[in-house]
Amino acid sequence: MGRVSWLVVVLAVLAILDLWSELQLLGEHFTWSSLGYAVGQHPLAVAVLLLLILRPTRLR
């Protein structure tokens, strides 16, 4: 169970680092097209973050 927790943390950090520049741009000037671009250019990072949010509670 401890390995799952570290894996979750590592995946989340790597996904956020991958999206960091896009998140800064979205924070400065949000547009729907920039959000779509960020999702389109970083699908794996977005999928990891969504799956971490939506994962079953028994794995937490």
Secondary structure, DSSP 8 states (H G I E B T S, - for coil): -HHHHHHHHHHHHHHHHHHHHHHHHHHHS--HHHHHHHHHH-HHHHHHHHHHHHS-GGG-
